[in-house]
Amino acid sequence: YRSWRETADVRRVDFSRLSNWLMKRVGATHLWGAHYYTGIEIGSAAESDAQRNLSRFLNDLEVLPGYFVYRFPRRARSGTCPNCGAETRFSLEKEVDTTMVADMLRLAAVNAFDVMVLISGDTDHAPAVEGVKMLGKKVYLASWGGYGLSTRLLRAAFDHIDLLEGIGNFEMSESA
């Protein structure tokens, strides 16, 4: 999400068209599933406009055919620097990456797919990509212009897909 915001000028994405474009790009014949993993705020932080917008987006996404949305609690935290006394606010989220890794390996192990496209740049996913490859599957890595892309993850993948190159194929029209 962050890399999309930084590189795509916040152009809106039609996710059905995105999945179709990606399938064509990797030579796939059908979509087995598109899995979206994210952390969501809980407690009073869940009442912000940003969280309400995220909730609407996730609700819209999970009704698309073949899309599965996984929400994990994220808690707002703050801390004080012992040296300068400045207060820092941050979020803690649990289970997002570990669930993604477990799902990638589990689904590959039961032959649920032949080709996987991972839209992430997080180096934490490199061991899973390597494991999926060892199970005989092809793993493509997709990113927005390579923004935030881990070199280790890139080396583990079969190939890289730059989503910025195809955005004209899956950008949401102004009237939508």
C-alpha positions in Angstrom: 0.0 0.0 0.0 2.8 2.4 1.0 4.7 1.8 -2.2 1.5 2.3 -4.3 0.9 5.6 -2.6 4.5 6.8 -3.2 4.8 5.8 -6.8 1.4 5.6 -8.5 0.2 9.1 -7.7 -2.7 7.4 -5.8 -4.3 6.3 -9.0 -7.2 4.1 -8.2 -6.9 0.4 -9.0 -9.6 -1.9 -10.3 -8.6 -5.1 -8.5 -10.5 -7.4 -10.9 -8.7 -5.9 -13.8 -5.4 -6.0 -11.9 -5.7 -9.8 -11.3 -6.6 -10.4 -14.9 -3.6 -8.3 -16.1 -1.3 -10.2 -13.8 -2.7 -13.6 -15.0 -2.0 -12.7 -18.6 1.4 -11.3 -17.7 2.5 -14.7 -16.1 0.7 -16.9 -18.6 -1.9 -18.2 -16.1 -5.2 -19.6 -17.3 -7.4 -19.0 -14.3 -7.3 -17.3 -10.9 -7.3 -19.7 -8.0 -7.4 -16.9 -5.4 -6.2 -13.4 -4.6 -5.3 -13.1 -0.9 -5.1 -9.7 0.8 -3.5 -9.5 4.3 -3.6 -6.4 6.4 -3.5 -5.0 9.9 -6.4 -3.0 11.2 -6.6 -0.7 14.2 -8.7 -1.9 17.1 -10.1 0.1 20.0 -10.6 3.8 19.8 -8.1 4.1 16.9 -10.6 2.0 14.8 -13.0 5.0 14.7 -10.7 7.2 12.6 -11.7 8.3 9.1 -8.7 6.4 7.7 -9.8 3.2 9.4 -13.4 3.5 8.3 -12.1 4.0 4.7 -9.9 1.0 5.0 -12.8 -1.0 6.3 -15.0 0.0 3.3 -12.2 -0.8 0.9 -11.7 -4.3 2.5 -15.4 -5.0 2.5 -15.6 -4.1 -1.2 -12.5 -6.2 -2.0 -13.7 -9.3 -0.3 -16.9 -9.5 -2.3 -15.0 -9.7 -5.6 -14.9 -13.3 -7.0 -11.8 -15.1 -5.9 -10.7 -12.5 -3.4 -10.0 -13.4 0.3 -9.3 -10.7 2.9 -7.5 -11.4 6.1 -7.6 -8.8 8.9 -5.2 -8.8 11.8 -5.4 -6.5 14.9 -2.9 -3.7 15.0 -2.5 -1.7 18.2 -1.4 1.9 18.5 1.5 2.3 20.9 3.7 5.2 22.0 7.1 5.4 23.6 9.4 8.1 24.9 13.0 8.3 23.8 15.2 7.9 26.9 17.8 10.3 25.5 15.8 13.3 24.2 12.3 12.7 25.8 10.5 12.9 22.4 7.4 10.8 22.2 7.0 8.4 19.3 3.8 6.8 18.1 3.8 3.5 16.2 1.6 0.5 15.5 2.2 -3.2 16.4 0.7 -5.8 14.2 1.0 -9.5 14.8 0.5 -12.4 12.5 0.3 -10.7 9.1 3.7 -11.8 7.7 3.7 -15.2 9.5 0.2 -16.0 8.2 1.2 -15.0 4.6 4.3 -17.2 4.8 2.4 -20.2 6.2 -0.4 -19.8 3.6 2.1 -19.6 0.7 3.9 -22.8 1.8 0.7 -24.7 2.7 -1.0 -23.8 -0.6 2.0 -24.7 -2.6 2.4 -28.0 -0.7 -1.1 -29.1 -1.6 -0.7 -28.1 -5.2 -3.3 -25.3 -5.0 -1.4 -23.3 -7.6 1.4 -23.6 -10.2 2.2 -19.9 -10.4 2.1 -17.3 -7.6 2.4 -13.6 -7.8 3.5 -11.9 -4.6 2.8 -8.1 -4.4 5.3 -7.2 -1.7 8.9 -6.0 -1.3 9.3 -7.3 2.3 12.5 -9.4 2.8 10.6 -11.4 5.5 8.9 -13.2 2.6 12.1 -14.4 0.9 12.3 -17.7 2.8 8.7 -18.5 1.9 9.4 -17.7 -1.8 12.4 -20.0 -1.7 10.3 -22.7 -0.1 7.6 -22.4 -2.6 10.2 -22.7 -5.4 11.5 -25.8 -3.8 8.0 -27.3 -4.1 8.2 -26.8 -7.9 6.2 -23.6 -8.2 7.0 -20.4 -10.0 6.9 -17.2 -7.9 6.7 -13.8 -9.6 7.3 -10.7 -7.5 5.2 -7.6 -8.3 6.0 -4.1 -7.0 5.3 -0.5 -7.8 8.4 0.6 -9.7 10.6 -1.5 -7.4 9.9 0.9 -4.5 10.7 -0.8 -1.1 11.8 -4.0 -2.9 14.2 -6.2 -1.0 17.2 -7.4 -3.0 17.0 -10.8 -1.3 13.3 -11.2 -2.2 14.0 -10.2 -5.8 16.8 -12.8 -6.1 14.4 -15.5 -4.7 11.7 -14.8 -7.2 11.4 -16.2 -10.8 10.9 -12.7 -12.2 9.8 -9.2 -11.3 6.7 -7.4 -12.6 6.6 -3.6 -12.4 2.9 -2.7 -11.8 3.6 0.9 -12.9 4.2 -0.5 -16.5 0.7 -1.9 -16.6 -1.3 0.6 -14.6 -3.1 1.8 -17.7 -4.6 -1.7 -18.0 -6.1 -1.8 -14.5 -6.6 1.8 -13.4 -10.1 2.5 -12.3 -11.9 4.9 -14.6 -13.0 8.3 -13.4 -16.7 7.4 -13.6 -16.4 4.3 -11.3 
